[in-house]
Amino acid sequence: MQRATWTAAEILSEYQHDIESFELEMGSGGDFEFTLDGQLIYSKQATGEYPDIKILKQAVVDAIEARATASP
């Protein structure tokens, strides 16, 4: 849980003005899924590994940019 909390703090400190909603839920067996505004950004269950913070930050940037592009 400490690693997930640290990761959440890193993301929120850098992108707090771009994120509309955020949830941190405890899972079992080391689950880690990161959703941004309801969209799954990263799943440890799908990849089999915990994300490097740089990879996760890039996924957040990509999702924010995609949202901005899709908005009228």
Rosetta blueprint (number, residue, H / E / L):
1 M L
2 Q H
3 R H
4 A H
5 T H
6 W H
7 T H
8 A H
9 A H
10 E H
11 I H
12 L H
13 S H
14 E H
15 Y H
16 Q L
17 H L
18 D L
19 I L
20 E L
21 S L
22 F L
23 E L
24 L L
25 E L
26 M L
27 G L
28 S L
29 G L
30 G L
31 D L
32 F L
33 E E
34 F E
35 T E
36 L E
37 D L
38 G L
39 Q E
40 L E
41 I E
42 Y E
43 S E
44 K H
45 Q H
46 A H
47 T H
48 G L
49 E L
50 Y L
51 P L
52 D L
53 I H
54 K H
55 I H
56 L H
57 K H
58 Q H
59 A H
60 V H
61 V H
62 D H
63 A H
64 I H
65 E H
66 A H
67 R H
68 A H
69 T H
70 A H
71 S L
72 P L
